Amino acid sequence: MYKVFINDKKICLSKKPQNLQRDIPYTGAASLEKAIEYIERVSISEVGVYGENLDLIWENFQAMFKIIEAAGGVVLNSKKEILFIHRLGRWDLPKGKLEKGETPKKGAKREVEEETGVNGLKISELVETTYHIYINKKDKKILKKTYWYLMNTEFSDKLIPQAEEGITDVAWKSFSEVQYHIFPKTFQNIQIVLNTFFKMFR
């Protein structure tokens, strides 16, 4: 199953219907175009497209967009607190676009360092991969694929938000703060990352 977000609304691609607000059987590219139109023009928050050949559905869906890759981190300090940035009125996880020729792991480490001022990062496994769609300045639809890595650090110095990227605050949050205060108010794709992360620590 693939979940793709557009302005925090969801398109779900799957083999079977998921009982969403709209479930569309896959009959070709027109089914995918219809799903996107529902999300963009109708006041519903979730649409599904389903069919037995999920690989084909996903391949045709990706062909509709320019694909950009990004990477970020779920960063833990020695107190087992998670690193968050505050941008556009919401708490978020640090991330950013990969540079040309850069691997996802290197890009994730660089972006966390640039956006938060944290260093001494040790990267372990991939936590999750998320997808979202946006329109760039040239009116082209972009499908952004973001790799999220688990990282650890002993860093305890001052956190420095990257102001030129619109980041207004950086903070360490305890597991309970994340679950009860941040999780309900963050983006859905970040909720997916956090859900996977917390399952890893059960």
N, C-alpha and C positions, 0 to 999 in steps of 0.2 A: 504494500500500500504506500502511496505517496500523498503527502499533505503539502499543499502550496498555498501561501497566504498573499492576499492583495489587500493592503490597508486593514489588516487584522481580520479580514474575511477569508473563508477557507474553501479551496477546491480540493476534493478528495478523489484520487484515482485508485480504483480497487477492482478486484475480480468479481465482487458481489455488491449489491446495494447496501448502503450503510445507514439507511433510515434517516437521511438528512432532510433538510427543507425541500430540496429538489434532488432526485436521483435520475440521471439520464443514461439510458443504455448506449453503449458505444457502437456507432454505425459508421464512423469515419471522422475526418477532421471537423465536419460540421457540428458534431456532438461536442467537441472541445470548444469550438467557437461559441456555441450556444451557452455552455457553462460559464465562460468568461463574461459573456454579455449579461447573464443573470446577475453575476457578482457586481459588475460595474454599473448596471442600469436599474436593477430591481432591488427593492429594500429587503433583501434576505442576506443572511450572514454565512450560509454554507450551501455548497452544491457538490454533488458527487457524479462522477462518470465511471461506469463500471462495464467490465467485459472480461471474458476468459483470458484473452491475450494481453495481460497487463504490460508486458515488455513493449509490445507494439504501441499501446496507448501512450506510454511514457515517452517512447521515441518520437511519436508524432506530436506530442505536447511540447517537447523540448524544441522541435523544429520550428515552432511558431515564434520563438524568441531568440534574442542574442543572449548567450550564456556568459555570466561573469562569476568567477569564483572568489570566495572570501574565506577568512578563517578567524577564529577567536578562541577564548578560553574560559573554562570554569576554573578559577584560580583559588586555591586554598592556602591559608597561612598556617603558622604553627599552632594557632588556636582553633583550627578547623572552621574558620570563617571564610565566607565567599566574597570575592571582589566584585563590586558593581560600579557602573558609571551612571550618572544621571544626565539624560539628554531628552529634549523635546517633551519635557514634563513627565517622563517615566524613568524608572530604574531599568537598566539594561546591562547586558554583559559586554565586555570589551571585545571588539572585532573590527575587521576592515578588509578591503579588497587586496587580493594578492598582487604583487608586482610581477612584471614580466620575468618568467623563468624561475620564480620563487615557489618552493614547495609549500603545501598547506601548513606543515609544522613550523617552518621558519617564519611564514607570514603571520601565523597565530601569535608566536612569541614576540615578533616585532610590533604588531598592533597593540598587544597588551602593554608592552613597555612604553610605546608612544602615547597611548591614551590615558595611562594611569601613573606613570613614573616608577612603576614597580620593576625591579630587576632580580637577578638570581633565580630565574624561572627554570624549573625542571618539568619537562613535558612527559606525560606517560601516554595513556591510550586515548583513542577517539571516543568521545562520549556520544555524539549525535551528529547528524547532517540535516540541515533544514533548508527550505526553499521559500523564496518570496519573490513577488513580481512588482516592478515599479516602472515608471516611464521616465526616461532621462531627458536632458535638456534639448535633445534633438528629436523628441517625440517618438523615440523607439522604445518598444517594450523589452524590458530586461528581466531575465530569470536569473536571480542570484542564488547560487549554491554556497552555503556556508558550512565549513567543517569546524566542529567544536571539540577542543582537546582539554583533557584534565591536566592541570598544572599545579605544582606545589612550589612554595617559596618560603624562605625564612625572613623575607623583607619586613622591616618594622619602622622604616623612616617615613617621612611625610609623603602623602599621596599628592600627585600633581595632575589635575584634570587638563586635558588638551583643549584649551579654549577655542583654538581655530577650527576644531571639529564640532563645536557647539556643545561640548561637555562642560557642565556647570559644577559637577561634584563627583568625587570618587570616595567610596567608603567600603569598609569590611562589614559584612552582615552575618550574624549567627544563623544557624540552620532554622531556629524558631522564628527569627525575624523574617527570613525568606519565606517560609511556609505560610505565615499568618498575615504578614503585612505587604511583602513585595509581590509574591506569586499572584494574588488576585488582581493586581493592578499593572502587571507587565504585559508585554506582547505575547500572543499565543505561541509563536515559534520559540520564544524564550521559555515559556511554560513547558513545551515539549522537551527542551534541553534539560531543564531542571528536574522534570519527572524522571527522565532517564538517569540523571545523576543520582537522585535520591534512591532509586532502585539499586544502584551499584553499592550504596552504603547501608543497605538493610542487613 
